[in-house]
Amino acid sequence: MIKLSAEKLHEILRPIREHLEGIWQNYRFENDMPDTDIVSEGMCVLTSRTLLYLFNKLGHGDWYIEGGSPDFGAGYKPTGDEEWYWHTWITNGELIIDMTADQFGMSSPEILIAEYNDPRFRISEAARDDMRNYGDVESDMFLARMWAESILENLSLPELQADRHFEHGPDVR
């Protein structure tokens, strides 16, 4: 098994993020969503589901979606002095991959790879229950599959095949 460092994983995820940016823009247009300066704004759920589908398809079934709301003592906090935000990301219990953290401002990178215990991310049992209830919205699952298939059709991702393992590593951005 080949281990991928957080830095290498970031390099692999960059073209996926760029591909998703075009998808997000089309999605906003098709759904009459307001224009925004930050293209990832409001895209965390669909993007997390897309990555989860993509990773599962490539043989990385140990990833799952986490996230939550400040109402449940969970979410994302870009820096120590800001409020918690409702947010979702994917994790394998060791690393967190967040492809939309930049929606909360310039203090967060476009692609955030962090250790599972990173203090910017918080999850609670109530948030996990809420996420399960929020979970399988069929239209979201359909879009996630469609977006992931678009990534697979348009990008070469040999580094993400199942014989690779994601190594522990700090946030590289």
C-alpha positions as CSV (number, residue, x, y, z in Angstrom):
1,M,0.0,0.0,0.0
2,I,1.3,3.4,-0.9
3,K,0.9,6.2,1.6
4,L,0.0,9.7,0.5
5,S,1.1,12.7,2.6
6,A,-1.3,15.6,3.3
7,E,0.8,17.7,0.9
8,K,0.4,15.1,-1.9
9,L,-3.3,14.7,-1.2
10,H,-3.7,18.5,-1.5
11,E,-1.9,18.3,-4.9
12,I,-4.3,15.6,-6.0
13,L,-7.4,17.5,-4.7
14,R,-6.5,20.8,-6.4
15,P,-7.8,19.7,-9.9
16,I,-11.0,18.3,-8.3
17,R,-11.6,21.6,-6.6
18,E,-11.1,23.5,-9.9
19,H,-13.5,21.1,-11.6
20,L,-16.1,21.6,-8.9
21,E,-15.9,25.3,-9.1
22,G,-17.3,25.1,-12.6
23,I,-20.0,22.7,-11.4
24,W,-20.9,25.0,-8.5
25,Q,-21.2,28.0,-10.9
26,N,-23.6,26.0,-13.2
27,Y,-25.6,24.8,-10.2
28,R,-26.0,28.4,-8.9
29,F,-27.2,29.5,-12.3
30,E,-29.5,26.6,-12.9
31,N,-31.1,27.0,-9.4
32,D,-31.4,30.8,-9.5
33,M,-29.1,31.2,-6.5
34,P,-27.5,34.6,-5.9
35,D,-24.1,35.3,-7.3
36,T,-21.3,35.3,-4.7
37,D,-17.7,36.3,-4.7
38,I,-16.9,33.0,-3.0
39,V,-18.0,30.2,-5.4
40,S,-17.9,27.5,-2.7
41,E,-20.5,29.4,-0.5
42,G,-23.3,27.0,0.4
43,M,-21.8,24.1,-1.4
44,C,-20.4,22.1,1.6
45,V,-23.1,19.4,1.8
46,L,-23.2,18.6,-1.9
47,T,-19.4,18.7,-2.1
48,S,-19.0,16.4,0.9
49,R,-21.4,14.0,-0.6
50,T,-19.6,14.2,-4.0
51,L,-16.2,13.5,-2.4
52,L,-17.7,10.6,-0.3
53,Y,-19.2,9.0,-3.5
54,L,-15.9,9.6,-5.4
55,F,-13.7,8.1,-2.6
56,N,-16.1,5.1,-2.2
57,K,-16.0,4.5,-6.0
58,L,-12.2,4.6,-5.9
59,G,-12.0,2.0,-3.1
60,H,-11.7,4.3,0.0
61,G,-14.8,3.2,1.9
62,D,-13.5,4.3,5.3
63,W,-14.5,8.0,4.7
64,Y,-17.7,9.5,6.0
65,I,-19.4,12.9,6.3
66,E,-19.3,14.8,9.5
67,G,-20.4,18.3,10.4
68,G,-23.0,20.1,12.3
69,S,-24.5,23.3,13.6
70,P,-23.7,25.6,16.5
71,D,-27.2,24.7,17.7
72,F,-25.7,21.3,18.5
73,G,-22.3,22.5,19.8
74,A,-20.7,21.6,16.5
75,G,-19.5,23.1,13.2
76,Y,-16.5,24.9,11.9
77,K,-14.7,27.9,13.4
78,P,-12.1,29.4,11.0
79,T,-10.0,31.1,13.8
80,G,-10.1,31.2,17.6
81,D,-12.1,34.4,17.9
82,E,-14.9,33.8,15.5
83,E,-18.3,32.1,15.9
84,W,-19.1,28.5,15.0
85,Y,-20.6,28.0,11.6
86,W,-22.9,25.2,10.3
87,H,-20.7,23.1,8.0
88,T,-19.9,19.7,6.6
89,W,-16.7,17.9,5.6
90,I,-15.5,14.4,5.1
91,T,-13.2,12.4,7.4
92,N,-11.8,8.9,7.9
93,G,-11.4,9.5,11.6
94,E,-7.7,10.4,11.1
95,L,-7.8,13.2,8.6
96,I,-10.4,15.9,7.6
97,I,-10.8,17.0,4.1
98,D,-12.8,20.2,3.6
99,M,-13.1,21.5,0.1
100,T,-15.3,24.5,0.9
101,A,-13.7,26.0,4.1
102,D,-13.0,29.2,2.1
103,Q,-16.7,30.1,2.1
104,F,-16.2,31.5,5.6
105,G,-13.6,34.1,4.5
106,M,-10.0,34.6,3.7
107,S,-8.7,33.0,6.9
108,S,-9.6,29.6,5.5
109,P,-7.9,27.9,2.4
110,E,-9.9,26.6,-0.5
111,I,-8.7,23.0,0.3
112,L,-8.2,22.3,4.0
113,I,-6.6,19.0,5.1
114,A,-6.3,18.7,8.8
115,E,-5.9,16.2,11.6
116,Y,-9.2,14.8,13.0
117,N,-8.7,16.6,16.3
118,D,-8.1,20.0,14.6
119,P,-9.8,22.6,17.0
120,R,-11.5,24.4,14.0
121,F,-13.8,21.4,13.6
122,R,-16.2,20.3,16.2
123,I,-18.7,17.4,16.2
124,S,-21.1,16.3,18.9
125,E,-23.5,13.3,19.3
126,A,-26.4,15.6,18.8
127,A,-24.8,16.9,15.6
128,R,-24.2,13.3,14.4
129,D,-27.9,12.5,15.0
130,D,-28.9,15.7,13.2
131,M,-26.6,14.8,10.3
132,R,-28.1,11.3,10.1
133,N,-31.6,12.8,9.9
134,Y,-30.3,15.3,7.3
135,G,-28.5,12.5,5.5
136,D,-29.9,10.9,2.5
137,V,-31.9,13.5,0.6
138,E,-32.4,11.8,-2.7
139,S,-31.9,14.9,-4.9
140,D,-28.6,15.6,-3.1
141,M,-27.5,12.0,-3.6
142,F,-28.3,12.1,-7.3
143,L,-26.4,15.4,-7.7
144,A,-23.4,14.0,-5.8
145,R,-23.3,11.0,-8.0
146,M,-23.6,13.1,-11.1
147,W,-20.8,15.5,-9.9
148,A,-18.5,12.6,-9.0
149,E,-19.1,10.9,-12.3
150,S,-18.2,14.2,-14.0
151,I,-14.9,14.3,-12.0
152,L,-14.1,10.7,-13.0
153,E,-14.9,11.4,-16.7
154,N,-12.8,14.6,-16.9
155,L,-9.9,14.0,-14.6
156,S,-7.2,11.3,-14.3
157,L,-7.0,10.3,-10.6
158,P,-4.5,7.4,-10.5
159,E,-3.1,8.6,-7.1
160,L,-6.6,8.1,-5.5
161,Q,-6.9,4.4,-6.4
162,A,-7.6,2.0,-3.6
163,D,-3.9,0.9,-3.2
164,R,-3.1,4.4,-1.8
165,H,-3.6,5.2,1.9
166,F,-3.9,8.8,3.2
167,E,-1.2,9.4,5.8
168,H,-1.6,11.5,8.9
169,G,-0.5,15.0,8.2
170,P,-1.0,18.6,9.3
171,D,-3.0,21.3,7.5
172,V,-0.8,22.1,4.5
173,R,-2.3,25.4,3.6
